[in-house]
């Protein structure tokens, strides 16, 4: 299970296509509690619309959250 930023909105991100722009933030650290992930320096967050919990082995998305601008 991995945490991935994707250049799609949450509705479009429910299936991760191979041509979707993405940045992997790392393996999911656990299934409870707070978790922090480093975003690579220089990442333009305006290009990313959602973060996913993604299983590469089964090509399955287990969770999607929209990134809102504030």
mmCIF file of the N, C-alpha and C atoms, coordinates in Angstrom:
data_MODEL
# 
_entry.id   MODEL 
# 
loop_
_atom_site.group_PDB 
_atom_site.id 
_atom_site.type_symbol 
_atom_site.label_atom_id 
_atom_site.label_alt_id 
_atom_site.label_comp_id 
_atom_site.label_asym_id 
_atom_site.label_entity_id 
_atom_site.label_seq_id 
_atom_site.pdbx_PDB_ins_code 
_atom_site.Cartn_x 
_atom_site.Cartn_y 
_atom_site.Cartn_z 
_atom_site.occupancy 
_atom_site.B_iso_or_equiv 
_atom_site.pdbx_formal_charge 
_atom_site.auth_seq_id 
_atom_site.auth_comp_id 
_atom_site.auth_asym_id 
_atom_site.auth_atom_id 
_atom_site.pdbx_PDB_model_num 
ATOM 1   N N  . UNK A 1 1  ? 0.848   -1.159 0.000   1.00 0.00 ? 1  UNK A N  1 
ATOM 2   C CA . UNK A 1 1  ? 0.000   0.000  0.000   1.00 0.00 ? 1  UNK A CA 1 
ATOM 3   C C  . UNK A 1 1  ? 0.903   1.235  0.000   1.00 0.00 ? 1  UNK A C  1 
ATOM 4   N N  . UNK A 1 2  ? 0.555   2.175  -0.861  1.00 0.00 ? 2  UNK A N  1 
ATOM 5   C CA . UNK A 1 2  ? 1.364   3.372  -1.039  1.00 0.00 ? 2  UNK A CA 1 
ATOM 6   C C  . UNK A 1 2  ? 0.495   4.620  -0.948  1.00 0.00 ? 2  UNK A C  1 
ATOM 7   N N  . UNK A 1 3  ? 1.113   5.729  -0.570  1.00 0.00 ? 3  UNK A N  1 
ATOM 8   C CA . UNK A 1 3  ? 0.463   7.034  -0.565  1.00 0.00 ? 3  UNK A CA 1 
ATOM 9   C C  . UNK A 1 3  ? 0.973   7.769  -1.795  1.00 0.00 ? 3  UNK A C  1 
ATOM 10  N N  . UNK A 1 4  ? 0.042   8.226  -2.646  1.00 0.00 ? 4  UNK A N  1 
ATOM 11  C CA . UNK A 1 4  ? 0.407   8.779  -3.947  1.00 0.00 ? 4  UNK A CA 1 
ATOM 12  C C  . UNK A 1 4  ? -0.349  10.077 -4.207  1.00 0.00 ? 4  UNK A C  1 
ATOM 13  N N  . UNK A 1 5  ? 0.375   11.128 -4.605  1.00 0.00 ? 5  UNK A N  1 
ATOM 14  C CA . UNK A 1 5  ? -0.254  12.352 -5.116  1.00 0.00 ? 5  UNK A CA 1 
ATOM 15  C C  . UNK A 1 5  ? -0.559  12.139 -6.584  1.00 0.00 ? 5  UNK A C  1 
ATOM 16  N N  . UNK A 1 6  ? -1.749  12.533 -7.027  1.00 0.00 ? 6  UNK A N  1 
ATOM 17  C CA . UNK A 1 6  ? -2.097  12.373 -8.437  1.00 0.00 ? 6  UNK A CA 1 
ATOM 18  C C  . UNK A 1 6  ? -2.649  13.668 -9.011  1.00 0.00 ? 6  UNK A C  1 
ATOM 19  N N  . UNK A 1 7  ? -2.368  13.863 -10.294 1.00 0.00 ? 7  UNK A N  1 
ATOM 20  C CA . UNK A 1 7  ? -2.848  15.045 -11.019 1.00 0.00 ? 7  UNK A CA 1 
ATOM 21  C C  . UNK A 1 7  ? -4.222  14.744 -11.588 1.00 0.00 ? 7  UNK A C  1 
ATOM 22  N N  . UNK A 1 8  ? -5.174  14.563 -10.695 1.00 0.00 ? 8  UNK A N  1 
ATOM 23  C CA . UNK A 1 8  ? -6.559  14.289 -11.088 1.00 0.00 ? 8  UNK A CA 1 
ATOM 24  C C  . UNK A 1 8  ? -7.433  14.715 -9.926  1.00 0.00 ? 8  UNK A C  1 
ATOM 25  N N  . UNK A 1 9  ? -8.703  14.946 -10.198 1.00 0.00 ? 9  UNK A N  1 
ATOM 26  C CA . UNK A 1 9  ? -9.588  15.221 -9.069  1.00 0.00 ? 9  UNK A CA 1 
ATOM 27  C C  . UNK A 1 9  ? -9.998  13.894 -8.443  1.00 0.00 ? 9  UNK A C  1 
ATOM 28  N N  . UNK A 1 10 ? -10.600 13.952 -7.278  1.00 0.00 ? 10 UNK A N  1 
ATOM 29  C CA . UNK A 1 10 ? -10.914 12.726 -6.541  1.00 0.00 ? 10 UNK A CA 1 
ATOM 30  C C  . UNK A 1 10 ? -11.822 11.795 -7.334  1.00 0.00 ? 10 UNK A C  1 
ATOM 31  N N  . UNK A 1 11 ? -12.773 12.323 -8.090  1.00 0.00 ? 11 UNK A N  1 
ATOM 32  C CA . UNK A 1 11 ? -13.664 11.486 -8.882  1.00 0.00 ? 11 UNK A CA 1 
ATOM 33  C C  . UNK A 1 11 ? -12.936 10.730 -9.968  1.00 0.00 ? 11 UNK A C  1 
ATOM 34  N N  . UNK A 1 12 ? -11.960 11.371 -10.606 1.00 0.00 ? 12 UNK A N  1 
ATOM 35  C CA . UNK A 1 12 ? -11.195 10.733 -11.673 1.00 0.00 ? 12 UNK A CA 1 
ATOM 36  C C  . UNK A 1 12 ? -10.120 9.795  -11.131 1.00 0.00 ? 12 UNK A C  1 
ATOM 37  N N  . UNK A 1 13 ? -9.752  9.954  -9.870  1.00 0.00 ? 13 UNK A N  1 
ATOM 38  C CA . UNK A 1 13 ? -8.619  9.226  -9.309  1.00 0.00 ? 13 UNK A CA 1 
ATOM 39  C C  . UNK A 1 13 ? -8.996  7.865  -8.737  1.00 0.00 ? 13 UNK A C  1 
ATOM 40  N N  . UNK A 1 14 ? -10.242 7.455  -8.861  1.00 0.00 ? 14 UNK A N  1 
ATOM 41  C CA . UNK A 1 14 ? -10.653 6.183  -8.266  1.00 0.00 ? 14 UNK A CA 1 
ATOM 42  C C  . UNK A 1 14 ? -10.001 4.981  -8.929  1.00 0.00 ? 14 UNK A C  1 
ATOM 43  N N  . UNK A 1 15 ? -9.484  5.157  -10.129 1.00 0.00 ? 15 UNK A N  1 
ATOM 44  C CA . UNK A 1 15 ? -8.657  4.123  -10.751 1.00 0.00 ? 15 UNK A CA 1 
ATOM 45  C C  . UNK A 1 15 ? -7.412  4.820  -11.278 1.00 0.00 ? 15 UNK A C  1 
ATOM 46  N N  . UNK A 1 16 ? -6.268  4.324  -10.910 1.00 0.00 ? 16 UNK A N  1 
ATOM 47  C CA . UNK A 1 16 ? -5.003  4.964  -11.261 1.00 0.00 ? 16 UNK A CA 1 
ATOM 48  C C  . UNK A 1 16 ? -4.541  4.440  -12.609 1.00 0.00 ? 16 UNK A C  1 
ATOM 49  N N  . UNK A 1 17 ? -4.608  5.286  -13.618 1.00 0.00 ? 17 UNK A N  1 
ATOM 50  C CA . UNK A 1 17 ? -4.182  4.894  -14.961 1.00 0.00 ? 17 UNK A CA 1 
ATOM 51  C C  . UNK A 1 17 ? -2.674  5.086  -15.090 1.00 0.00 ? 17 UNK A C  1 
ATOM 52  N N  . UNK A 1 18 ? -2.058  4.329  -15.970 1.00 0.00 ? 18 UNK A N  1 
ATOM 53  C CA . UNK A 1 18 ? -0.604  4.372  -16.105 1.00 0.00 ? 18 UNK A CA 1 
ATOM 54  C C  . UNK A 1 18 ? -0.096  5.723  -16.578 1.00 0.00 ? 18 UNK A C  1 
ATOM 55  N N  . UNK A 1 19 ? -0.928  6.501  -17.292 1.00 0.00 ? 19 UNK A N  1 
ATOM 56  C CA . UNK A 1 19 ? -0.466  7.786  -17.796 1.00 0.00 ? 19 UNK A CA 1 
ATOM 57  C C  . UNK A 1 19 ? -0.794  8.950  -16.861 1.00 0.00 ? 19 UNK A C  1 
ATOM 58  N N  . UNK A 1 20 ? -1.374  8.662  -15.695 1.00 0.00 ? 20 UNK A N  1 
ATOM 59  C CA . UNK A 1 20 ? -1.699  9.708  -14.732 1.00 0.00 ? 20 UNK A CA 1 
ATOM 60  C C  . UNK A 1 20 ? -0.417  10.235 -14.103 1.00 0.00 ? 20 UNK A C  1 
ATOM 61  N N  . UNK A 1 21 ? -0.261  11.561 -14.118 1.00 0.00 ? 21 UNK A N  1 
ATOM 62  C CA . UNK A 1 21 ? 0.904   12.153 -13.455 1.00 0.00 ? 21 UNK A CA 1 
ATOM 63  C C  . UNK A 1 21 ? 0.784   11.885 -11.963 1.00 0.00 ? 21 UNK A C  1 
ATOM 64  N N  . UNK A 1 22 ? 1.874   11.416 -11.357 1.00 0.00 ? 22 UNK A N  1 
ATOM 65  C CA . UNK A 1 22 ? 1.823   11.044 -9.947  1.00 0.00 ? 22 UNK A CA 1 
ATOM 66  C C  . UNK A 1 22 ? 3.175   11.207 -9.277  1.00 0.00 ? 22 UNK A C  1 
ATOM 67  N N  . UNK A 1 23 ? 3.138   11.321 -7.976  1.00 0.00 ? 23 UNK A N  1 
ATOM 68  C CA . UNK A 1 23 ? 4.342   11.311 -7.150  1.00 0.00 ? 23 UNK A CA 1 
ATOM 69  C C  . UNK A 1 23 ? 4.068   10.379 -5.981  1.00 0.00 ? 23 UNK A C  1 
ATOM 70  N N  . UNK A 1 24 ? 4.866   9.336  -5.866  1.00 0.00 ? 24 UNK A N  1 
ATOM 71  C CA . UNK A 1 24 ? 4.705   8.433  -4.727  1.00 0.00 ? 24 UNK A CA 1 
ATOM 72  C C  . UNK A 1 24 ? 5.379   9.051  -3.509  1.00 0.00 ? 24 UNK A C  1 
ATOM 73  N N  . UNK A 1 25 ? 4.638   9.126  -2.408  1.00 0.00 ? 25 UNK A N  1 
ATOM 74  C CA . UNK A 1 25 ? 5.157   9.718  -1.181  1.00 0.00 ? 25 UNK A CA 1 
ATOM 75  C C  . UNK A 1 25 ? 5.727   8.675  -0.230  1.00 0.00 ? 25 UNK A C  1 
ATOM 76  N N  . UNK A 1 26 ? 5.458   7.412  -0.499  1.00 0.00 ? 26 UNK A N  1 
ATOM 77  C CA . UNK A 1 26 ? 6.011   6.346  0.327   1.00 0.00 ? 26 UNK A CA 1 
ATOM 78  C C  . UNK A 1 26 ? 4.987   5.288  0.645   1.00 0.00 ? 26 UNK A C  1 
ATOM 79  N N  . UNK A 1 27 ? 5.447   4.254  1.324   1.00 0.00 ? 27 UNK A N  1 
ATOM 80  C CA . UNK A 1 27 ? 4.552   3.177  1.748   1.00 0.00 ? 27 UNK A CA 1 
ATOM 81  C C  . UNK A 1 27 ? 3.667   3.673  2.886   1.00 0.00 ? 27 UNK A C  1 
ATOM 82  N N  . UNK A 1 28 ? 2.441   3.169  2.923   1.00 0.00 ? 28 UNK A N  1 
ATOM 83  C CA . UNK A 1 28 ? 1.526   3.479  4.009   1.00 0.00 ? 28 UNK A CA 1 
ATOM 84  C C  . UNK A 1 28 ? 2.160   2.995  5.306   1.00 0.00 ? 28 UNK A C  1 
ATOM 85  N N  . UNK A 1 29 ? 2.232   3.871  6.298   1.00 0.00 ? 29 UNK A N  1 
ATOM 86  C CA . UNK A 1 29 ? 2.956   3.564  7.526   1.00 0.00 ? 29 UNK A CA 1 
ATOM 87  C C  . UNK A 1 29 ? 2.132   2.767  8.530   1.00 0.00 ? 29 UNK A C  1 
ATOM 88  N N  . UNK A 1 30 ? 0.841   2.736  8.358   1.00 0.00 ? 30 UNK A N  1 
ATOM 89  C CA . UNK A 1 30 ? -0.025  2.002  9.275   1.00 0.00 ? 30 UNK A CA 1 
ATOM 90  C C  . UNK A 1 30 ? -1.473  2.244  8.921   1.00 0.00 ? 30 UNK A C  1 
ATOM 91  N N  . UNK A 1 31 ? -2.367  1.611  9.669   1.00 0.00 ? 31 UNK A N  1 
ATOM 92  C CA . UNK A 1 31 ? -3.786  1.791  9.384   1.00 0.00 ? 31 UNK A CA 1 
ATOM 93  C C  . UNK A 1 31 ? -4.513  2.579  10.465  1.00 0.00 ? 31 UNK A C  1 
ATOM 94  N N  . UNK A 1 32 ? -3.776  3.153  11.404  1.00 0.00 ? 32 UNK A N  1 
ATOM 95  C CA . UNK A 1 32 ? -4.356  3.976  12.459  1.00 0.00 ? 32 UNK A CA 1 
ATOM 96  C C  . UNK A 1 32 ? -3.439  5.143  12.766  1.00 0.00 ? 32 UNK A C  1 
ATOM 97  N N  . UNK A 1 33 ? -4.030  6.196  13.284  1.00 0.00 ? 33 UNK A N  1 
ATOM 98  C CA . UNK A 1 33 ? -3.253  7.319  13.795  1.00 0.00 ? 33 UNK A CA 1 
ATOM 99  C C  . UNK A 1 33 ? -2.752  8.267  12.726  1.00 0.00 ? 33 UNK A C  1 
ATOM 100 N N  . UNK A 1 34 ? -2.093  9.316  13.201  1.00 0.00 ? 34 UNK A N  1 
ATOM 101 C CA . UNK A 1 34 ? -1.539  10.342 12.320  1.00 0.00 ? 34 UNK A CA 1 
ATOM 102 C C  . UNK A 1 34 ? -0.318  9.811  11.586  1.00 0.00 ? 34 UNK A C  1 
ATOM 103 N N  . UNK A 1 35 ? -0.159  10.287 10.364  1.00 0.00 ? 35 UNK A N  1 
ATOM 104 C CA . UNK A 1 35 ? 1.003   9.920  9.560   1.00 0.00 ? 35 UNK A CA 1 
ATOM 105 C C  . UNK A 1 35 ? 1.452   11.146 8.787   1.00 0.00 ? 35 UNK A C  1 
ATOM 106 N N  . UNK A 1 36 ? 2.737   11.286 8.606   1.00 0.00 ? 36 UNK A N  1 
ATOM 107 C CA . UNK A 1 36 ? 3.300   12.393 7.838   1.00 0.00 ? 36 UNK A CA 1 
ATOM 108 C C  . UNK A 1 36 ? 4.167   11.833 6.723   1.00 0.00 ? 36 UNK A C  1 
ATOM 109 N N  . UNK A 1 37 ? 4.094   12.476 5.567   1.00 0.00 ? 37 UNK A N  1 
ATOM 110 C CA . UNK A 1 37 ? 4.873   12.064 4.403   1.00 0.00 ? 37 UNK A CA 1 
ATOM 111 C C  . UNK A 1 37 ? 5.551   13.292 3.817   1.00 0.00 ? 37 UNK A C  1 
ATOM 112 N N  . UNK A 1 38 ? 6.812   13.154 3.470   1.00 0.00 ? 38 UNK A N  1 
ATOM 113 C CA . UNK A 1 38 ? 7.570   14.248 2.869   1.00 0.00 ? 38 UNK A CA 1 
ATOM 114 C C  . UNK A 1 38 ? 7.159   14.426 1.415   1.00 0.00 ? 38 UNK A C  1 
ATOM 115 N N  . UNK A 1 39 ? 6.888   15.658 1.037   1.00 0.00 ? 39 UNK A N  1 
ATOM 116 C CA . UNK A 1 39 ? 6.632   15.993 -0.363  1.00 0.00 ? 39 UNK A CA 1 
ATOM 117 C C  . UNK A 1 39 ? 7.955   16.495 -0.930  1.00 0.00 ? 39 UNK A C  1 
ATOM 118 N N  . UNK A 1 40 ? 8.415   15.937 -2.035  1.00 0.00 ? 40 UNK A N  1 
ATOM 119 C CA . UNK A 1 40 ? 9.710   16.338 -2.585  1.00 0.00 ? 40 UNK A CA 1 
ATOM 120 C C  . UNK A 1 40 ? 9.799   17.851 -2.814  1.00 0.00 ? 40 UNK A C  1 
ATOM 121 N N  . UNK A 1 41 ? 10.961  18.407 -2.499  1.00 0.00 ? 41 UNK A N  1 
ATOM 122 C CA . UNK A 1 41 ? 11.194  19.837 -2.710  1.00 0.00 ? 41 UNK A CA 1 
ATOM 123 C C  . UNK A 1 41 ? 10.953  20.186 -4.172  1.00 0.00 ? 41 UNK A C  1 
ATOM 124 N N  . UNK A 1 42 ? 10.348  21.323 -4.403  1.00 0.00 ? 42 UNK A N  1 
ATOM 125 C CA . UNK A 1 42 ? 10.102  21.783 -5.761  1.00 0.00 ? 42 UNK A CA 1 
ATOM 126 C C  . UNK A 1 42 ? 8.818   21.259 -6.377  1.00 0.00 ? 42 UNK A C  1 
ATOM 127 N N  . UNK A 1 43 ? 8.060   20.444 -5.639  1.00 0.00 ? 43 UNK A N  1 
ATOM 128 C CA . UNK A 1 43 ? 6.796   19.920 -6.163  1.00 0.00 ? 43 UNK A CA 1 
ATOM 129 C C  . UNK A 1 43 ? 5.779   21.048 -6.273  1.00 0.00 ? 43 UNK A C  1 
ATOM 130 N N  . UNK A 1 44 ? 5.187   21.205 -7.438  1.00 0.00 ? 44 UNK A N  1 
ATOM 131 C CA . UNK A 1 44 ? 4.148   22.211 -7.664  1.00 0.00 ? 44 UNK A CA 1 
ATOM 132 C C  . UNK A 1 44 ? 2.804   21.589 -7.302  1.00 0.00 ? 44 UNK A C  1 
ATOM 133 N N  . UNK A 1 45 ? 2.332   21.858 -6.091  1.00 0.00 ? 45 UNK A N  1 
ATOM 134 C CA . UNK A 1 45 ? 1.103   21.229 -5.612  1.00 0.00 ? 45 UNK A CA 1 
ATOM 135 C C  . UNK A 1 45 ? -0.135  21.679 -6.374  1.00 0.00 ? 45 UNK A C  1 
ATOM 136 N N  . UNK A 1 46 ? -0.048  22.767 -7.121  1.00 0.00 ? 46 UNK A N  1 
ATOM 137 C CA . UNK A 1 46 ? -1.201  23.196 -7.918  1.00 0.00 ? 46 UNK A CA 1 
ATOM 138 C C  . UNK A 1 46 ? -1.487  22.212 -9.049  1.00 0.00 ? 46 UNK A C  1 
ATOM 139 N N  . UNK A 1 47 ? -0.548  21.345 -9.357  1.00 0.00 ? 47 UNK A N  1 
ATOM 140 C CA . UNK A 1 47 ? -0.725  20.352 -10.432 1.00 0.00 ? 47 UNK A CA 1 
ATOM 141 C C  . UNK A 1 47 ? -1.376  19.063 -9.939  1.00 0.00 ? 47 UNK A C  1 
ATOM 142 N N  . UNK A 1 48 ? -1.588  18.945 -8.639  1.00 0.00 ? 48 UNK A N  1 
ATOM 143 C CA . UNK A 1 48 ? -2.111  17.709 -8.060  1.00 0.00 ? 48 UNK A CA 1 
ATOM 144 C C  . UNK A 1 48 ? -3.456  17.963 -7.391  1.00 0.00 ? 48 UNK A C  1 
ATOM 145 N N  . UNK A 1 49 ? -4.418  17.078 -7.646  1.00 0.00 ? 49 UNK A N  1 
ATOM 146 C CA . UNK A 1 49 ? -5.768  17.291 -7.145  1.00 0.00 ? 49 UNK A CA 1 
ATOM 147 C C  . UNK A 1 49 ? -6.229  16.306 -6.090  1.00 0.00 ? 49 UNK A C  1 
ATOM 148 N N  . UNK A 1 50 ? -5.457  15.236 -5.876  1.00 0.00 ? 50 UNK A N  1 
ATOM 149 C CA . UNK A 1 50 ? -5.902  14.226 -4.913  1.00 0.00 ? 50 UNK A CA 1 
ATOM 150 C C  . UNK A 1 50 ? -4.711  13.434 -4.388  1.00 0.00 ? 50 UNK A C  1 
ATOM 151 N N  . UNK A 1 51 ? -4.942  12.789 -3.268  1.00 0.00 ? 51 UNK A N  1 
ATOM 152 C CA . UNK A 1 51 ? -3.972  11.847 -2.712  1.00 0.00 ? 51 UNK A CA 1 
ATOM 153 C C  . UNK A 1 51 ? -4.687  10.503 -2.568  1.00 0.00 ? 51 UNK A C  1 
ATOM 154 N N  . UNK A 1 52 ? -3.979  9.431  -2.905  1.00 0.00 ? 52 UNK A N  1 
ATOM 155 C CA . UNK A 1 52 ? -4.570  8.091  -2.907  1.00 0.00 ? 52 UNK A CA 1 
ATOM 156 C C  . UNK A 1 52 ? -3.847  7.165  -1.954  1.00 0.00 ? 52 UNK A C  1 
ATOM 157 N N  . UNK A 1 53 ? -4.586  6.185  -1.461  1.00 0.00 ? 53 UNK A N  1 
ATOM 158 C CA . UNK A 1 53 ? -4.000  5.002  -0.845  1.00 0.00 ? 53 UNK A CA 1 
ATOM 159 C C  . UNK A 1 53 ? -4.142  3.928  -1.918  1.00 0.00 ? 53 UNK A C  1 
ATOM 160 N N  . UNK A 1 54 ? -3.010  3.435  -2.406  1.00 0.00 ? 54 UNK A N  1 
ATOM 161 C CA . UNK A 1 54 ? -2.988  2.625  -3.622  1.00 0.00 ? 54 UNK A CA 1 
ATOM 162 C C  . UNK A 1 54 ? -2.203  1.337  -3.405  1.00 0.00 ? 54 UNK A C  1 
ATOM 163 N N  . UNK A 1 55 ? -2.756  0.231  -3.885  1.00 0.00 ? 55 UNK A N  1 
ATOM 164 C CA . UNK A 1 55 ? -2.069  -1.059 -3.857  1.00 0.00 ? 55 UNK A CA 1 
ATOM 165 C C  . UNK A 1 55 ? -1.586  -1.378 -5.266  1.00 0.00 ? 55 UNK A C  1 
ATOM 166 N N  . UNK A 1 56 ? -0.279  -1.344 -5.449  1.00 0.00 ? 56 UNK A N  1 
ATOM 167 C CA . UNK A 1 56 ? 0.300   -1.598 -6.772  1.00 0.00 ? 56 UNK A CA 1 
ATOM 168 C C  . UNK A 1 56 ? 0.089   -3.050 -7.210  1.00 0.00 ? 56 UNK A C  1 
ATOM 169 N N  . UNK A 1 57 ? 0.219   -3.971 -6.285  1.00 0.00 ? 57 UNK A N  1 
ATOM 170 C CA . UNK A 1 57 ? 0.100   -5.394 -6.617  1.00 0.00 ? 57 UNK A CA 1 
ATOM 171 C C  . UNK A 1 57 ? -1.248  -5.719 -7.266  1.00 0.00 ? 57 UNK A C  1 
ATOM 172 N N  . UNK A 1 58 ? -2.317  -5.134 -6.732  1.00 0.00 ? 58 UNK A N  1 
ATOM 173 C CA . UNK A 1 58 ? -3.657  -5.416 -7.247  1.00 0.00 ? 58 UNK A CA 1 
ATOM 174 C C  . UNK A 1 58 ? -4.218  -4.277 -8.097  1.00 0.00 ? 58 UNK A C  1 
ATOM 175 N N  . UNK A 1 59 ? -3.409  -3.242 -8.326  1.00 0.00 ? 59 UNK A N  1 
ATOM 176 C CA . UNK A 1 59 ? -3.846  -2.073 -9.092  1.00 0.00 ? 59 UNK A CA 1 
ATOM 177 C C  . UNK A 1 59 ? -5.199  -1.580 -8.582  1.00 0.00 ? 59 UNK A C  1 
ATOM 178 N N  . UNK A 1 60 ? -5.254  -1.384 -7.254  1.00 0.00 ? 60 UNK A N  1 
ATOM 179 C CA . UNK A 1 60 ? -6.512  -0.999 -6.615  1.00 0.00 ? 60 UNK A CA 1 
ATOM 180 C C  . UNK A 1 60 ? -6.317  0.236  -5.743  1.00 0.00 ? 60 UNK A C  1 
ATOM 181 N N  . UNK A 1 61 ? -7.287  1.127  -5.787  1.00 0.00 ? 61 UNK A N  1 
ATOM 182 C CA . UNK A 1 61 ? -7.296  2.319  -4.945  1.00 0.00 ? 61 UNK A CA 1 
ATOM 183 C C  . UNK A 1 61 ? -8.199  2.031  -3.750  1.00 0.00 ? 61 UNK A C  1 
ATOM 184 N N  . UNK A 1 62 ? -7.659  2.235  -2.540  1.00 0.00 ? 62 UNK A N  1 
ATOM 185 C CA . UNK A 1 62 ? -8.417  1.957  -1.321  1.00 0.00 ? 62 UNK A CA 1 
ATOM 186 C C  . UNK A 1 62 ? -8.928  3.216  -0.640  1.00 0.00 ? 62 UNK A C  1 
ATOM 187 N N  . UNK A 1 63 ? -8.450  4.371  -1.048  1.00 0.00 ? 63 UNK A N  1 
ATOM 188 C CA . UNK A 1 63 ? -8.929  5.623  -0.473  1.00 0.00 ? 63 UNK A CA 1 
ATOM 189 C C  . UNK A 1 63 ? -8.487  6.796  -1.315  1.00 0.00 ? 63 UNK A C  1 
ATOM 190 N N  . UNK A 1 64 ? -9.341  7.816  -1.369  1.00 0.00 ? 64 UNK A N  1 
ATOM 191 C CA . UNK A 1 64 ? -9.062  9.020  -2.149  1.00 0.00 ? 64 UNK A CA 1 
ATOM 192 C C  . UNK A 1 64 ? -9.429  10.230 -1.305  1.00 0.00 ? 64 UNK A C  1 
ATOM 193 N N  . UNK A 1 65 ? -8.578  11.244 -1.311  1.00 0.00 ? 65 UNK A N  1 
ATOM 194 C CA . UNK A 1 65 ? -8.891  12.511 -0.651  1.00 0.00 ? 65 UNK A CA 1 
ATOM 195 C C  . UNK A 1 65 ? -8.569  13.650 -1.606  1.00 0.00 ? 65 UNK A C  1 
ATOM 196 N N  . UNK A 1 66 ? -9.492  14.582 -1.714  1.00 0.00 ? 66 UNK A N  1 
ATOM 197 C CA . UNK A 1 66 ? -9.292  15.757 -2.561  1.00 0.00 ? 66 UNK A CA 1 
ATOM 198 C C  . UNK A 1 66 ? -8.354  16.730 -1.868  1.00 0.00 ? 66 UNK A C  1 
ATOM 199 N N  . UNK A 1 67 ? -7.450  17.325 -2.634  1.00 0.00 ? 67 UNK A N  1 
ATOM 200 C CA . UNK A 1 67 ? -6.585  18.380 -2.120  1.00 0.00 ? 67 UNK A CA 1 
ATOM 201 C C  . UNK A 1 67 ? -7.246  19.715 -2.442  1.00 0.00 ? 67 UNK A C  1 
ATOM 202 N N  . UNK A 1 68 ? -7.668  20.420 -1.414  1.00 0.00 ? 68 UNK A N  1 
ATOM 203 C CA . UNK A 1 68 ? -8.311  21.719 -1.595  1.00 0.00 ? 68 UNK A CA 1 
ATOM 204 C C  . UNK A 1 68 ? -7.297  22.835 -1.423  1.00 0.00 ? 68 UNK A C  1 
ATOM 205 N N  . UNK A 1 69 ? -7.441  23.871 -2.228  1.00 0.00 ? 69 UNK A N  1 
ATOM 206 C CA . UNK A 1 69 ? -6.584  25.049 -2.096  1.00 0.00 ? 69 UNK A CA 1 
ATOM 207 C C  . UNK A 1 69 ? -7.096  25.887 -0.937  1.00 0.00 ? 69 UNK A C  1 
ATOM 208 N N  . UNK A 1 70 ? -6.150  26.444 -0.173  1.00 0.00 ? 70 UNK A N  1 
ATOM 209 C CA . UNK A 1 70 ? -6.557  27.335 0.912   1.00 0.00 ? 70 UNK A CA 1 
ATOM 210 C C  . UNK A 1 70 ? -5.679  28.541 0.952   1.00 0.00 ? 70 UNK A C  1 
# 
